[in-house]
Amino acid sequence: MIQKMLRHIRGYVRIQVQGYSTERFLNLCSHHQIYIWGLEPKGNAYELYMTLQGFHKLRPLARKTHTKVMLVRRCGLPFFIYRNRQRQAFLAGVILCIGLLFFYSTFIWDIHFEGNEKWTNETLLEFLETKNVTPAMPKRKVDCSQIVKDIRTEYNDIVWVSASIDGSRLRIQVKENEDTFQEGKEGGTKQNTASVVSVPIGTEEDAGGKADGNSLHPTDLVASEDGVITSIITRSGTPLVHVGDTVKKGDILVSGRIEVLNDAKEVIDYQYRESDADIYADTQMTYQDSMPLTYQEKQYDAKKQRKAWYIRLGSRMISVGFTKTKDKTCELYTSEHHLKLGESFYLPLSYGEIRLKPYTTKPKKYTKEELQVHLTEKFNSFLEDLTEKGIQICENDVKIHVDENSAVAEGILYLNRQITETADTEMLEIERDELK
């Protein structure tokens, strides 16, 4: 490949040799170290390639062997420049293009990351920007060893980093601590809500810290709705309900007030805490949904559609085409493509297409099957939202009724969910008789 490029830069020719001693001519070329290639027989003659230096040495050899040498084709950069010597603008453009390619090859245009899972490319790019490492920076200013040190210092869970320049790309390879990554995944899993009752013990630690210290904001946990308690896990506060208890909305489930007793089991003081607990209960929810029997169907006219193309350079936009219409109702669609170099360097240039689709509306009536399908899809979507919120659906008693006058989905859902909400704890004072 390199040899072909050198031939093209230096220039070469294709010649035809004919006469009575063509084989002797070829032997003399080899004897005088004239390099030839692409030798092909053409009847009683031969065609071959040779360099310009070798071509200038052929005259004495042709005389000695009584052969005739004919020039068939000139190839290479010198002949190209000679043929276009009068096209000064073209030659200037070629030279400018070569100069720009050489100039831009001295910059970093893309930053590529490999091996990162926990830390995204955007996060790492933002960090490198704080260290003045960005696309479009000169290669001579890129310190790969310093980049490695900065990343290792900033991210403790990255155990290995490698930075290298590959052409116009800064290639950064990282290896994250797999143990830390797995712990983060495990920490995000949902905890099992077993039926456990935690009763506070009258120790300083279980009471929330120091025995004589009260919380600045004591709170209770109250029921957000009616239900039957199925599980309770108390971390702070005094639980007032147990598994199987029926509660009403507003009932105190966990109190932030802790009684301090003497040896006679008399209340002599109170301590206050912020209540914290996971309490699940079986509850009921009424579901009701309806939809109209008719709708407005859009009808598009392909003949009235308009298109426009545009180029955006910074804040300026140049458009070609017409998007104006006399129709009062229409839809506007825009698709834009941002040009970039590599993976991370976006140019201030984008192009796109604008489509204008006018339409008219016509009333249309749903069929019973369509109403059934739409209501079912909406109900299933509602159930998915409940499940994503951690609500367990125990029983579904929702029915869909569709007739000529209405389309309704209604019924009761039996759920198991958390029913706690925060409320301020009532502060009490102990009345004491003064000793005389």
Sequence and secondary structure as in RCSB ss.txt:
>XXXX:A:sequence
MIQKMLRHIRGYVRIQVQGYSTERFLNLCSHHQIYIWGLEPKGNAYELYMTLQGFHKLRPLARKTHTKVMLVRRC
GLPFFIYRNRQRQAFLAGVILCIGLLFFYSTFIWDIHFEGNEKWTNETLLEFLETKNVTPAMPKRKVDCSQIVKD
IRTEYNDIVWVSASIDGSRLRIQVKENEDTFQEGKEGGTKQNTASVVSVPIGTEEDAGGKADGNSLHPTDLVASE
DGVITSIITRSGTPLVHVGDTVKKGDILVSGRIEVLNDAKEVIDYQYRESDADIYADTQMTYQDSMPLTYQEKQY
DAKKQRKAWYIRLGSRMISVGFTKTKDKTCELYTSEHHLKLGESFYLPLSYGEIRLKPYTTKPKKYTKEELQVHL
TEKFNSFLEDLTEKGIQICENDVKIHVDENSAVAEGILYLNRQITETADTEMLEIERDELK
>XXXX:A:secstr
 HHHHHHHHH EEEEEEEES HHHHHHHHHHTT  EEEEEEETTEEEEEEEHHHHTTHHHHHHHHTEEEEEEEEE
SHHHHHHHTTT HHHHHHHHHHHHHHHHHTTEE EEEEES SSS HHHHHHHHHHTT  TTEEGGG  HHHHHHH
HHHH TTEEEEEEEEETTEEEEEEEE HHHHHHHHHHTS            SSTTTTTS TT   SS EEEEESS
 EEEEEEEEEESEE   TT EE TT EEEESEEEEE TTS EEEEEE B EEEEEEEEEEEEEEE  SEEEEEEE
 GGG EEEEEEEETTEEEEEE    S SSEEEEEEEEEEEETTTEEEEEEEEEEEEEEEEEEEEE  HHHHHHHH
HHHHHHHHHHHHHTT EEEEEEEEEEE SS EEEEEEEEEEEE EEEEE            
